[in-house]
Amino acid sequence: MKTLLLLLSIALCGAVQAQTNAVKGAATKSPPAPTEINSDTADFDLSASARQAVYRGHVVVVDPQMKLKCEQLVVYLPPSGERVNHIVAQTNVVIDFADQQGQMTHAVADLADYRYLVSNGVTNETVTLTGNPQVENSQGTLTGDPINWDRGNNRMTATNPHMKSKPAVEGSTNAPPLKLF
């Protein structure tokens, strides 16, 4: 049943995929791996006023760029052929992803709000984490509320931030720990 719902979702709105800037006539790469969503239940409202898919219970999203777990995921469905531009993950949100250098980052929050918008030729892609958010990588742990992640510029900002750096491991090739003061 979950697989049928996933296939229906993909057929109706298309898989969430990274934007490409391929040159016409250039050799094409193999298509990106599809995004998979599993949950206990899913509701699809395709009416013109709602256009959303709501996944509930043990939601797991596996995407080539990240893995997400939560209790409820709302995907606002765009018109056919357009990119998904708004997703909200709620309750016990856990996100694991690798940056462009392959460094792993682990984030937790009560809510994650993803937005994608192209305005005047500029792409804005953000994730806002609220409700006790925490972001951890090899350099340390950042808390604050909210934590805003600008994916396009690979930049994070936080209100009332608290940063705890991890000490460098002796013999490691990692850079020295971040000095905050």
C-alpha positions in Angstrom: 0.0 0.0 0.0 2.8 2.4 0.9 4.5 1.7 -2.4 1.3 2.3 -4.3 0.8 5.6 -2.6 4.3 6.6 -3.3 3.9 5.8 -7.0 0.7 7.7 -7.1 2.4 10.7 -5.5 5.3 10.6 -7.9 2.9 10.2 -10.9 0.8 13.2 -9.7 3.5 15.7 -8.7 6.9 14.3 -9.9 9.8 13.4 -7.6 11.6 16.2 -5.9 14.8 16.6 -7.9 17.8 18.9 -7.9 17.8 21.7 -10.4 20.1 21.2 -13.4 21.6 23.7 -15.8 22.4 21.3 -18.6 23.4 22.7 -21.9 21.3 21.6 -24.8 23.0 19.1 -26.9 25.5 18.2 -24.2 25.9 14.6 -23.2 23.2 13.7 -20.7 23.9 12.1 -17.4 21.8 9.3 -16.0 18.7 10.6 -14.2 19.1 11.3 -10.5 17.9 8.7 -8.1 14.2 9.1 -7.2 13.1 10.4 -3.8 11.4 7.7 -1.8 8.8 8.5 0.9 7.4 5.8 3.3 4.9 6.4 6.1 2.0 4.7 7.9 -0.6 6.7 6.0 -0.9 9.3 3.2 -3.6 11.6 2.1 -3.6 13.4 -1.3 -5.8 16.4 -1.8 -5.6 17.4 -5.4 -8.3 20.1 -5.3 -7.2 23.4 -6.8 -7.4 25.1 -3.4 -5.2 22.6 -1.5 -2.9 20.5 -3.8 -1.0 18.8 -1.1 0.2 15.4 0.1 0.2 14.6 3.8 2.2 11.7 5.1 1.7 10.6 8.7 3.3 8.2 11.1 6.9 7.0 10.9 7.7 9.1 7.8 11.0 8.4 6.2 12.3 10.3 3.2 15.4 9.0 1.3 16.7 11.4 -1.2 20.1 11.4 -3.0 21.0 14.5 -1.0 19.6 13.7 2.4 17.6 11.4 4.7 14.7 12.8 6.8 12.5 11.2 9.5 9.5 12.8 11.1 5.9 12.1 12.2 4.2 14.2 9.6 5.3 15.6 6.3 3.2 18.0 4.2 4.3 18.4 0.6 2.6 21.3 -1.2 2.1 20.0 -4.8 3.0 22.4 -7.6 1.3 22.5 -11.0 2.3 19.7 -13.3 5.9 20.0 -14.5 7.0 22.4 -11.8 9.4 21.8 -8.9 8.1 21.2 -5.4 8.7 24.5 -3.6 7.3 24.1 -0.1 7.6 21.1 2.3 6.9 21.1 6.1 8.2 18.3 8.3 6.7 18.2 11.8 7.3 16.4 15.1 10.6 14.6 15.9 12.3 15.9 12.8 15.7 14.3 12.1 17.7 15.3 8.9 21.0 13.9 7.9 22.8 15.3 4.8 26.2 15.7 3.3 27.5 19.1 2.1 29.3 19.6 -1.2 32.6 18.5 0.4 31.0 15.3 1.7 30.9 16.5 5.4 28.0 15.0 7.2 25.6 17.2 9.2 22.9 16.0 11.6 19.9 18.3 12.4 17.0 17.8 14.8 14.0 20.0 15.5 10.3 20.0 16.1 9.6 21.6 12.7 11.5 22.0 9.4 10.0 24.4 6.8 11.6 24.0 3.3 11.1 26.8 0.7 12.3 27.1 -2.9 11.8 30.3 -4.9 13.3 31.8 -8.0 12.8 35.5 -8.1 14.4 37.9 -10.6 16.7 35.1 -11.7 18.0 34.5 -8.2 17.4 31.1 -6.6 16.5 31.1 -2.9 16.4 27.7 -1.2 16.0 27.7 2.6 15.2 25.4 5.5 14.0 27.0 8.8 14.3 24.8 11.8 12.2 25.7 14.9 11.3 24.0 18.2 14.6 23.2 20.0 16.6 22.9 16.8 20.2 21.6 16.9 22.6 21.2 14.1 25.8 19.1 14.5 28.7 18.4 12.3 32.4 17.5 12.8 33.2 21.0 14.0 30.6 21.2 16.7 26.9 21.7 17.6 24.8 24.8 17.0 21.5 25.5 18.9 19.3 28.5 18.6 15.6 29.1 17.7 15.1 29.5 14.9 18.0 28.2 12.8 17.8 29.3 9.2 19.8 27.4 6.6 20.3 29.1 3.3 21.1 26.1 1.1 22.0 28.2 -2.0 24.8 30.0 -0.1 25.5 27.1 2.3 25.1 29.5 5.3 23.3 29.1 8.6 22.1 31.8 10.9 20.5 31.4 14.4 18.6 33.6 16.9 20.0 33.2 20.5 22.7 30.9 19.2 24.9 28.6 21.3 27.9 27.0 19.7 29.8 24.1 21.3 32.9 23.2 19.3 34.5 19.8 19.3 38.1 19.5 20.2 40.5 18.4 17.5 41.6 14.8 17.7 45.4 14.6 18.0 47.0 13.3 14.9 43.9 14.4 12.9 44.2 16.3 9.6 41.2 18.4 10.5 41.6 22.1 11.0 41.9 23.4 14.6 38.6 23.9 16.5 36.6 27.0 15.7 37.5 29.9 18.1 34.5 31.9 19.0 36.2 34.6 21.2 
